[in-house]
Amino acid sequence: MNKISFKPLVFIFFFSFLGVSAKASEHRQERLFNELRENSKKIDSLSSFLKMYMGDCQASAEASECRQKSAVFQRQANQSSYVFFAFEDSIALEIRPVSEEQFNISWLPFFSAFGYGLSSQPPKQWSKEGLPFYSFMQIRGQLPPEGQVEEIIKWNKFGRLAAEVIVTPRGTWKAAPKGKAPLEGMKVIWKAIRIFDSRSGQTVGIWLNH
């Protein structure tokens, strides 16, 4: 009697299961991100938001009133989550292939606008040029349908990748490298970030603060 081997069928089922599981996880991340976004207030201009939050009031007769309004705005903002977009001039990403169909995204947890920073903590290290130094955070990439990892790398190289960021404000910070002017910023809790192709809107990675 001939023996029948079920090993190929087992492997096929196993890898099919992994594919279905990965897709289910991606859909779940999309759903959770969308829920967070729906419950967050939209920031149309990060520059204007930071200017008001940080109390950027010029020395004038209205400076005192401006600072009072800023203090009220800051207290109110600390009770909500906000979502904003960041494009190639304000986002730092690295794409590293894992295989032909998998890749990791490293994103820098620091954004800036109007001369102010936005991060979870003030910088503790600085570059030789006096710029703040932060460690990258990791996201497992989501390959678009019919897409290839090489495409994602090119999208990042030519500035096509953008980010949709959700944060909760938590006050302000100030720090300075030795002998340099201080840098000020808004302290935040990172809630979520979605990396996407700015042309098609296709998601290529989601990070959630579980």
C-alpha atoms as a printed R data frame, in Angstrom:
    type eleno elety resid chain resno       x      y      z
1   ATOM     1    CA   MET     A     1   0.000  0.000  0.000
2   ATOM     2    CA   ASN     A     2   1.341  3.397 -0.960
3   ATOM     3    CA   LYS     A     3   1.794  5.877  1.857
4   ATOM     4    CA   ILE     A     4   0.248  9.285  1.464
5   ATOM     5    CA   SER     A     5   2.178 12.246  2.860
6   ATOM     6    CA   PHE     A     6   0.147 15.085  4.360
7   ATOM     7    CA   LYS     A     7   3.158 17.310  5.054
8   ATOM     8    CA   PRO     A     8   2.706 19.540  1.953
9   ATOM     9    CA   LEU     A     9  -0.922 20.084  2.876
10  ATOM    10    CA   VAL     A    10   0.065 20.933  6.440
11  ATOM    11    CA   PHE     A    11   2.616 23.491  5.256
12  ATOM    12    CA   ILE     A    12   0.133 25.022  2.820
13  ATOM    13    CA   PHE     A    13  -2.452 25.329  5.576
14  ATOM    14    CA   PHE     A    14   0.129 26.776  7.987
15  ATOM    15    CA   PHE     A    15   1.346 29.508  5.661
16  ATOM    16    CA   SER     A    16  -2.215 30.287  4.559
17  ATOM    17    CA   PHE     A    17  -3.130 30.660  8.210
18  ATOM    18    CA   LEU     A    18  -0.217 33.052  8.763
19  ATOM    19    CA   GLY     A    19  -1.357 35.172  5.823
20  ATOM    20    CA   VAL     A    20  -4.944 35.319  7.056
21  ATOM    21    CA   SER     A    21  -3.760 36.087 10.596
22  ATOM    22    CA   ALA     A    22  -1.546 38.950  9.385
23  ATOM    23    CA   LYS     A    23  -4.396 40.450  7.353
24  ATOM    24    CA   ALA     A    24  -6.763 40.162 10.322
25  ATOM    25    CA   SER     A    25  -4.223 41.965 12.501
26  ATOM    26    CA   GLU     A    26  -3.853 44.753  9.921
27  ATOM    27    CA   HIS     A    27  -7.635 45.213  9.695
28  ATOM    28    CA   ARG     A    28  -7.854 45.333 13.481
29  ATOM    29    CA   GLN     A    29  -5.141 48.004 13.644
30  ATOM    30    CA   GLU     A    30  -6.946 50.063 10.971
31  ATOM    31    CA   ARG     A    31 -10.199 49.797 12.926
32  ATOM    32    CA   LEU     A    32  -8.593 50.819 16.220
33  ATOM    33    CA   PHE     A    33  -6.773 53.726 14.566
34  ATOM    34    CA   ASN     A    34 -10.003 54.940 12.947
35  ATOM    35    CA   GLU     A    35 -11.771 54.804 16.314
36  ATOM    36    CA   LEU     A    36  -9.031 56.890 17.932
37  ATOM    37    CA   ARG     A    37  -9.161 59.389 15.052
38  ATOM    38    CA   GLU     A    38 -12.936 59.749 15.311
39  ATOM    39    CA   ASN     A    39 -12.563 60.607 19.008
40  ATOM    40    CA   SER     A    40  -9.787 63.142 18.416
41  ATOM    41    CA   LYS     A    41  -9.920 66.801 17.473
42  ATOM    42    CA   LYS     A    42  -8.337 67.758 14.173
43  ATOM    43    CA   ILE     A    43  -5.397 70.180 14.075
44  ATOM    44    CA   ASP     A    44  -5.514 71.995 10.744
45  ATOM    45    CA   SER     A    45  -2.325 73.959 11.409
46  ATOM    46    CA   LEU     A    46   0.241 72.498 13.809
47  ATOM    47    CA   SER     A    47   2.109 75.818 13.768
48  ATOM    48    CA   SER     A    48  -0.927 77.779 14.953
49  ATOM    49    CA   PHE     A    49  -1.761 75.131 17.546
50  ATOM    50    CA   LEU     A    50   1.741 75.128 19.031
51  ATOM    51    CA   LYS     A    51   1.920 78.924 18.984
52  ATOM    52    CA   MET     A    52  -1.272 79.138 21.045
53  ATOM    53    CA   TYR     A    53  -0.411 76.211 23.322
54  ATOM    54    CA   MET     A    54   3.109 77.435 24.060
55  ATOM    55    CA   GLY     A    55   1.937 80.978 24.750
56  ATOM    56    CA   ASP     A    56   3.926 82.694 22.026
57  ATOM    57    CA   CYS     A    57   3.015 86.240 23.001
58  ATOM    58    CA   GLN     A    58   5.095 89.160 21.799
59  ATOM    59    CA   ALA     A    59   5.945 91.999 24.189
60  ATOM    60    CA   SER     A    60   3.013 94.332 23.720
61  ATOM    61    CA   ALA     A    61   0.031 95.777 25.526
62  ATOM    62    CA   GLU     A    62  -1.912 92.604 24.684
63  ATOM    63    CA   ALA     A    63   0.803 90.200 25.886
64  ATOM    64    CA   SER     A    64  -0.766 89.661 29.300
65  ATOM    65    CA   GLU     A    65  -4.170 88.867 27.811
66  ATOM    66    CA   CYS     A    66  -2.496 86.590 25.256
67  ATOM    67    CA   ARG     A    67  -0.754 84.593 27.994
68  ATOM    68    CA   GLN     A    68  -4.003 84.236 29.913
69  ATOM    69    CA   LYS     A    69  -5.780 82.898 26.841
70  ATOM    70    CA   SER     A    70  -2.902 80.529 26.210
71  ATOM    71    CA   ALA     A    71  -3.091 79.168 29.767
72  ATOM    72    CA   VAL     A    72  -6.814 78.478 29.376
73  ATOM    73    CA   PHE     A    73  -6.232 76.889 25.959
74  ATOM    74    CA   GLN     A    74  -3.483 74.672 27.376
75  ATOM    75    CA   ARG     A    75  -5.661 73.381 30.225
76  ATOM    76    CA   GLN     A    76  -8.483 72.575 27.806
77  ATOM    77    CA   ALA     A    77  -6.164 70.936 25.273
78  ATOM    78    CA   ASN     A    78  -4.701 68.635 27.946
79  ATOM    79    CA   GLN     A    79  -8.124 67.003 28.280
80  ATOM    80    CA   SER     A    80  -8.396 65.939 24.631
81  ATOM    81    CA   SER     A    81  -6.630 63.937 21.958
82  ATOM    82    CA   TYR     A    82  -5.657 65.574 18.674
83  ATOM    83    CA   VAL     A    83  -4.823 64.353 15.201
84  ATOM    84    CA   PHE     A    84  -2.581 66.092 12.663
85  ATOM    85    CA   PHE     A    85  -0.766 65.306  9.421
86  ATOM    86    CA   ALA     A    86   3.002 65.397  8.955
87  ATOM    87    CA   PHE     A    87   4.608 65.380  5.514
88  ATOM    88    CA   GLU     A    88   8.145 64.947  4.141
89  ATOM    89    CA   ASP     A    89   9.540 68.207  5.548
90  ATOM    90    CA   SER     A    90   8.624 67.287  9.144
91  ATOM    91    CA   ILE     A    91   8.821 63.492  9.310
92  ATOM    92    CA   ALA     A    92  11.843 61.189  9.580
93  ATOM    93    CA   LEU     A    93  11.393 57.575  8.432
94  ATOM    94    CA   GLU     A    94  13.622 54.614  7.677
95  ATOM    95    CA   ILE     A    95  12.437 51.545  5.729
96  ATOM    96    CA   ARG     A    96  14.245 48.262  6.296
97  ATOM    97    CA   PRO     A    97  13.295 45.131  4.316
98  ATOM    98    CA   VAL     A    98  12.864 41.894  6.272
99  ATOM    99    CA   SER     A    99  11.993 39.727  3.272
100 ATOM   100    CA   GLU     A   100  10.526 40.156 -0.209
101 ATOM   101    CA   GLU     A   101   7.104 40.750  1.326
102 ATOM   102    CA   GLN     A   102   7.886 42.187  4.760
103 ATOM   103    CA   PHE     A   103   9.532 45.365  6.004
104 ATOM   104    CA   ASN     A   104   9.902 47.473  9.127
105 ATOM   105    CA   ILE     A   105   9.362 51.212  9.446
106 ATOM   106    CA   SER     A   106  11.400 53.257 11.908
107 ATOM   107    CA   TRP     A   107   9.845 56.619 12.788
108 ATOM   108    CA   LEU     A   108  11.348 59.434 14.808
109 ATOM   109    CA   PRO     A   109   9.068 60.430 17.746
110 ATOM   110    CA   PHE     A   110   9.716 64.141 17.301
111 ATOM   111    CA   PHE     A   111   7.960 66.735 15.165
112 ATOM   112    CA   SER     A   112   8.469 70.469 14.927
113 ATOM   113    CA   ALA     A   113   6.596 73.537 13.730
114 ATOM   114    CA   PHE     A   114   6.895 77.290 14.284
115 ATOM   115    CA   GLY     A   115  10.251 76.717 16.002
116 ATOM   116    CA   TYR     A   116   8.733 74.469 18.677
117 ATOM   117    CA   GLY     A   117   9.175 70.747 19.193
118 ATOM   118    CA   LEU     A   118   6.618 68.061 19.910
119 ATOM   119    CA   SER     A   119   7.695 64.914 21.767
120 ATOM   120    CA   SER     A   120   6.916 62.764 24.801
121 ATOM   121    CA   GLN     A   121   9.974 64.041 26.682
122 ATOM   122    CA   PRO     A   122  12.542 66.830 26.268
123 ATOM   123    CA   PRO     A   123  15.673 65.702 24.423
124 ATOM   124    CA   LYS     A   124  18.437 64.305 26.624
125 ATOM   125    CA   GLN     A   125  21.008 64.012 23.865
126 ATOM   126    CA   TRP     A   126  22.044 66.380 21.091
127 ATOM   127    CA   SER     A   127  23.849 66.062 17.791
128 ATOM   128    CA   LYS     A   128  27.082 67.903 17.056
129 ATOM   129    CA   GLU     A   129  24.986 70.486 15.227
130 ATOM   130    CA   GLY     A   130  22.930 71.107 18.389
131 ATOM   131    CA   LEU     A   131  19.861 69.260 17.117
132 ATOM   132    CA   PRO     A   132  17.761 67.087 19.464
133 ATOM   133    CA   PHE     A   133  18.463 63.356 19.328
134 ATOM   134    CA   TYR     A   134  15.753 60.710 19.790
135 ATOM   135    CA   SER     A   135  15.743 56.955 19.222
136 ATOM   136    CA   PHE     A   136  13.580 55.628 16.412
137 ATOM   137    CA   MET     A   137  10.412 53.679 17.183
138 ATOM   138    CA   GLN     A   138   9.419 50.605 15.185
139 ATOM   139    CA   ILE     A   139   6.377 49.662 13.085
140 ATOM   140    CA   ARG     A   140   5.818 46.435 11.162
141 ATOM   141    CA   GLY     A   141   5.026 47.505  7.602
142 ATOM   142    CA   GLN     A   142   1.851 46.632  5.699
143 ATOM   143    CA   LEU     A   143   2.497 45.847  2.051
144 ATOM   144    CA   PRO     A   144  -0.208 47.307 -0.240
145 ATOM   145    CA   PRO     A   145  -2.058 44.917 -2.600
146 ATOM   146    CA   GLU     A   146   0.202 43.969 -5.515
147 ATOM   147    CA   GLY     A   147   2.907 46.120 -3.932
148 ATOM   148    CA   GLN     A   148   6.593 45.384 -3.427
149 ATOM   149    CA   VAL     A   149   8.965 46.355 -0.628
150 ATOM   150    CA   GLU     A   150  11.236 48.103 -3.150
151 ATOM   151    CA   GLU     A   151   8.351 50.431 -4.000
152 ATOM   152    CA   ILE     A   152   7.931 51.465 -0.359
153 ATOM   153    CA   ILE     A   153  11.645 52.234 -0.121
154 ATOM   154    CA   LYS     A   154  11.395 54.426 -3.230
155 ATOM   155    CA   TRP     A   155   8.279 56.175 -1.886
156 ATOM   156    CA   ASN     A   156  10.213 57.106  1.239
157 ATOM   157    CA   LYS     A   157  13.282 58.176 -0.746
158 ATOM   158    CA   PHE     A   158  11.259 60.569 -2.891
159 ATOM   159    CA   GLY     A   159   9.137 61.968 -0.050
160 ATOM   160    CA   ARG     A   160   5.860 60.211 -0.847
161 ATOM   161    CA   LEU     A   161   5.318 58.815  2.649
162 ATOM   162    CA   ALA     A   162   3.435 60.904  5.192
163 ATOM   163    CA   ALA     A   163   2.072 60.402  8.701
164 ATOM   164    CA   GLU     A   164  -1.246 60.861 10.462
165 ATOM   165    CA   VAL     A   165  -0.438 61.347 14.152
166 ATOM   166    CA   ILE     A   166  -2.696 61.181 17.213
167 ATOM   167    CA   VAL     A   167  -1.470 62.670 20.502
168 ATOM   168    CA   THR     A   168  -2.688 63.902 23.879
169 ATOM   169    CA   PRO     A   169  -0.961 67.113 25.109
170 ATOM   170    CA   ARG     A   170   0.633 66.992 28.562
171 ATOM   171    CA   GLY     A   171   2.263 70.367 29.154
172 ATOM   172    CA   THR     A   172   5.482 71.972 27.960
173 ATOM   173    CA   TRP     A   173   9.211 71.347 28.189
174 ATOM   174    CA   LYS     A   174  12.427 73.300 27.685
175 ATOM   175    CA   ALA     A   175  15.925 71.952 27.060
176 ATOM   176    CA   ALA     A   176  19.195 73.134 25.567
177 ATOM   177    CA   PRO     A   177  22.526 71.665 24.469
178 ATOM   178    CA   LYS     A   178  25.547 73.163 26.186
179 ATOM   179    CA   GLY     A   179  26.235 76.664 24.938
180 ATOM   180    CA   LYS     A   180  23.159 76.743 22.687
181 ATOM   181    CA   ALA     A   181  19.838 78.566 22.840
182 ATOM   182    CA   PRO     A   182  17.076 76.543 24.563
183 ATOM   183    CA   LEU     A   183  14.523 74.602 22.576
184 ATOM   184    CA   GLU     A   184  10.929 74.561 23.815
185 ATOM   185    CA   GLY     A   185   8.213 72.102 23.014
186 ATOM   186    CA   MET     A   186   4.896 70.491 23.836
187 ATOM   187    CA   LYS     A   187   4.997 67.269 25.832
188 ATOM   188    CA   VAL     A   188   2.602 64.623 24.503
189 ATOM   189    CA   ILE     A   189   1.449 61.065 24.971
190 ATOM   190    CA   TRP     A   190   1.769 59.269 21.637
191 ATOM   191    CA   LYS     A   191  -1.565 57.566 20.969
192 ATOM   192    CA   ALA     A   192  -1.123 56.299 17.413
193 ATOM   193    CA   ILE     A   193   0.559 56.966 14.090
194 ATOM   194    CA   ARG     A   194  -0.378 55.860 10.589
195 ATOM   195    CA   ILE     A   195   2.228 55.928  7.829
196 ATOM   196    CA   PHE     A   196   0.690 56.206  4.363
197 ATOM   197    CA   ASP     A   197   1.390 56.977  0.722
198 ATOM   198    CA   SER     A   198   0.515 60.651  0.236
199 ATOM   199    CA   ARG     A   199  -0.571 60.051 -3.376
200 ATOM   200    CA   SER     A   200  -2.940 57.105 -2.956
201 ATOM   201    CA   GLY     A   201  -3.704 57.320  0.771
202 ATOM   202    CA   GLN     A   202  -2.733 53.641  1.087
203 ATOM   203    CA   THR     A   203  -1.680 52.665  4.608
204 ATOM   204    CA   VAL     A   204   1.774 51.110  4.856
205 ATOM   205    CA   GLY     A   205   2.086 50.886  8.636
206 ATOM   206    CA   ILE     A   206   0.269 51.617 11.905
207 ATOM   207    CA   TRP     A   207   1.652 52.002 15.428
208 ATOM   208    CA   LEU     A   208  -0.716 51.974 18.409
209 ATOM   209    CA   ASN     A   209   0.088 52.806 22.025
210 ATOM   210    CA   HIS     A   210  -1.425 49.694 23.620
